[in-house]
Amino acid sequence: RGAPAPAHAFATDPFSHQLALATRILLAKVPVVAIKVALGGFDTHARQLEIHDRLLAQLGDGLAMFRRNLIAAGLWQDVLVMTYSEFGRRVKPNASGGTDHGAAAPHFMMGGAVKGGLHGAYPSLADLQDGDLKHTVDFRDVYATVARRWWGLEETFGRRNPTMVDFLA
């Protein structure tokens, strides 16, 4: 016997397949702390606009279906979805219509216990550091917030006094 099937069908792309599997794991009540899914291809040094347009649509569509299935199963309040990247993108495009590695990147959080909206200050395009956006929230504070407020762990991720980011209800 396999894990219960999601109430709503996912698309057939590899990212959606990963989300469908994650949904089945959660529906089967497998005691997991974290499930990692990956959507690669954002390292766009060329043709960024068309590539990011496709990837962000895939991300949004997949996560929307994931949410829809977890709401149908009554599990949405118990799940925290968090995106991350190893690097941000530069502000100024390069000659190939892409951007090179930068210093700041957004994190997207979603789940039944997530407070919507922007947490942190909008980065300024007029105040760059070596051509890069300046981050307004340290990623280690985001991780410490998840560890402490979601999992109940006293993890600091190398910060003496991490600042809790107020994105959880």
N, C-alpha and C positions, 0 to 999 in steps of 0.2 A: 504494500500500500504506500502510495506516495503522499507527499504533503498536500494539504487542501489547495485547490486551485483558487487563484484570485477571482473576485466577483466580476471584474472587468478586464478584458484582454489588453495586453500590452502590445506595442508595435513589435516588429520582428528584428530591429537592429540590435547589435551586440550590447549596447548600453541598456536598452529596454529589457533585453533578456536577463541581464544582471539584476535589474530592479525586480523583475518577475520572480527570480530565484530568491532574492532577499525577502520579497513579500511572502513566498511560500514558507521560508524559514520562520518568519514571524507568525504566520498563521498556524504553523505546526507547534508553536510555543517552545521552540528550541531555546534553551537558556543561554543566550549570547549577550555579550556586553556591547560588541560593535560588529558591524558588517561593513566591509569596504567594497564599493563599486568604483569603477574608473571610467572616465571619458577623456581620452587623450586627444591630441591634435591641436591644442591651443598655443603651442610654441610656433607662432606664425611670424616668421621673418619676411614673408612675402604673401601677397594676395590675402591679407588679413580680413578685409571687410567681408568677402564672400565666404571665407572659411568660418569666421566667428559667427556670421549670420546663421549658417547651417548648424554649427555646434551648439549655439545657445538655444536654437529652436529645439534641437534634440534633447538638450538638458531640461528645458522647460516642459516639453511634452512628456518626457519620461517621468519627471518628478511630479507632475500634475496627476498622471495615472497612478503612480505610487501612492500619493496622498488619497486619491479617490478610493483605491482599494483598501487602504488602512482605515479610512473613515467607515467604509462599508463593513469592515470587520470589527469596529469598535476599538481599534488599537492606536488611533492617531495621537491621543494624549500621552501614550507611552513611548513615542518615538521622537528622536531628535535627529534631524538631517543637517549635516554641516559640510560645506565644500571647503577645499583648500587647494593651494597651488604652491609649487616650490619657489616661484618668482612672480613678480608683476610684469607689466609691460611699460616701455618708455612712452612718454607723451607724444613726442614728435615721430611721425612716420619715417621710415628709411626709404632709400631710393627704389626698393622693390615692392612698395605698397604694403609693408608690414611694419612691425615694431620689434625692437630688440628688447632684451631682458631689462626689467626695471626693478625698482625697490619696493613699491607698494602694490597691493592687490586686494580686491574685495573678498570677503567671505560671505556666503549666503547661508542662512540658518532657517530651518522651517520645522514645524511640528506643532502639535496641539498646545504645547506649553510655551511657544515662542511668541514674544511680543513683536508685532510687526513694526516696520519703520527702519530708519537709519540709526545706527548706534555708533556714535563718534561724530566727528565734524566732517563736513564735505571737504575734500582736499582742494587746495587752491591751485589753479592753473597759472596764477601770477606769482606764486612763491614755490619754485621748484628747487630741488637740490641736485645739482649736476644733471639737469634735464629730466629728473624723475620726480613723481609725486612724493610728497612727504607723508608717511603713514600717520594716522591720527589715533589708531588703536594698535597696540603691540599684539601680534598674533599669540604670544605666550600668555597674555591676559585672557584672550578668548579661550585658549586651551585650559587654563587654570579655572576659568569660570565653569566650563563644562565638567571638568574633573570634580570640582568642589560642589557645585550646585546641582548637577545632574547625577553624578555617580557617588557623591558623598565622600570623596577622597581629599586628603590634605596635600595636594600636589601643587607645586609652585612653578614648575617648568623653568627653574633657574632664576626666577625673580624673587628678590628679597621680600617684597610686599606686593604681590600682584594686585592690580586693580580689577575688581570684578566688573564685567560688562553687563549692563542691565537688560539682557535680551530674553531672560526666562521669566515667565509669570509666576 
